[in-house]
Amino acid sequence: MMKKEFNKAAFKEKLDEQTSFPALYMFKFIVPSGKEDEVRGLLPKHEVVFKESAKGTYVSATIKAMMRDSQSIIEVYERASKIEGIISL
């Protein structure tokens, strides 16, 4: 399966148009089991809610964080993209 290319400029523009910063932003990820600590490291001062898949091979993660601007959100997604097997929703 091909990895979808992230259009950073379009995403930033959409965030700036639709969001009044600072804002509470919800990050959602799916990772292979065993990668929870890497996800937790993306925003270490924030609570991460994990939910295991039915077979236990994947874990969904939800993180709510107050973000100061669109660039700070993009930076989290850029760091997340370095986690092997992650899917950003």
Steps between C-alpha positions, in 0.01 A plus 500: 500500500632847411547755775281807448701820454438763769418843353629716783411836342138402429459352851645815662270722294196293599596508870550878490165554326296275727667542840539786742830452685590409765267202468441157645600254227435126493769279347400145404748231400505126441827318570617140522491366857822580682529853361299664780802662665603660171152651461502615863831675426338723238327708769644371829316750724158399369276204573488233230201267482584162346258239374618158384360345182292182522796278405748705703727575205425872487430777748308820438620809680319825570679805637329830578737795527475877505691616193624856453489505118469288186877458471518329841237249384694429181818448703328227704388324182853527356648338813226235492586410141835368624326227705511178301156375399304803626177611335388857568128558486 
